[in-house]
């Protein structure tokens, strides 16, 4: 199976950060959040990636083209151009870097990388969300249900602490965490290649507001309810939160 990561958006809600670098390259613990997402999949043996690039995609290309040099010490012989790496910093990954257009919507990005996909089942996620998702369990659910698409339903993070009140008496105060009710699409999707027949390469072709709406009405989308934790990186406060979790050893997505 190929792992497709949508890594081409503008990331405007991150403000000044997205002016300098694309959103998937924003670092958490010294590594791009994109790297963290890839490590989740690689932990379960899924190491064949297709990255849908767009805004500042050349920076993502540069990162992977020079991945080994960035990962540790090296010696460069300026006379011969020979490079000796003093570490084994190369993960066993295959990474296809596909330019899908700066302003292209998600559906068109997916359609444009059709030649790189596996013939049947593929994996898909966003370039800004992490979770402790059991990928094999997700795939097993998809295969059991036999639908065209499986979304991972997650509880969105609560933005504020929760108060449990009886009458005018506070019975419990809960710190920020996961919301108790309601699900959103947390990425970590599985799809059959047939999905691409519902998409076009025109840059205005969206995925959620278009194809998914239609397929949901036709009963072709199932939801895998993720019982664990999930977080995305939409705003500067999200970056600070993820960084804090990483530094404190509480990065729930670090399944490797």
Secondary structure, DSSP 8 states (H G I E B T S, - for coil): --EEEEE----GGGTTHHHHS-GGG-EETTEEHHHHHHHHHHHTT--EEEEEE-TTHHHHHHHHHTHHHHTS-EEE-TTT--EEESS----S-EEEEEE--SS--HHHHHHHTGGGS-SSEEEEEETTEEE---HHHHHHHHHHHT-SEEEEEE--B-SS-EEEEETTEEEEEE-S-B-SS--EE-S-EEEEGGGGGG--SSTT--IIIIIIHHHHHTT-EEEEE--S-EEE--SHHHHHHHHHHHHTT--TT---
